[in-house]
Amino acid sequence: MILLQSCNHKESLFEKSLTFPENATLEENIDLASRVTPILKQLEWQKLEMTAFIHFGINTFTNREWGDGKESPSLFDPVEFDAFQWVRVLQDAGLKMLIITAKHHDGFCLRPTSTTEHSVAASPWRDGKGDLVKEVKQACDSLGMKFGVYVSPWDMNAPSYGDSPKYNDMFNQQLTELLSNYG
């Protein structure tokens, strides 16, 4: 037996938000709330279903879960790193987006930056000329996977952390670099 049903929405649907009438009953509020629909960008996000959030950084090489910002950049040397391999494996597993930690709370940047020495530029990887964020973005673009970055607002390596105006300037500069170069 096959049962087919259709819904005919003659009532109003609410995109993004709605206002509950002041004197509405609980049942009326529930009915209104059930007609909230996602906007197009929210729907596109939901359709992604699975996203890889890759935490890869200096503490990948320290055998510690959390870094403290005091790690030497000389420890970072992923000699067998292959961004295309990462993306292919993720796609084979059904993932549709990759988010990389461009900088975690230890402050180590996976790209060259003018804001700190605590980055791949001070590492032996690719003779200090590597840019892991760029390589991952290029692989995503080339293979048709969505790409995003995560940047921790906490930076244990930054001397200005705790001095809001100075730190905010540095953090805004990092965001500007990321959005300008990879965005």
Secondary structure by P-SEA (a helix, b strand, c coil): cbbbbbbbcccccccccccccccccaaaaaaaaaaccccaaaaaaaacccccccccccccccccccccccccccccccccccaaaaaaaaaaaccccccccccccccccccccccccccccccccccccccaaaaaaaaaaaaccccbbbbbccccccccccaaaaaaaaaaaaaaaaaaacc
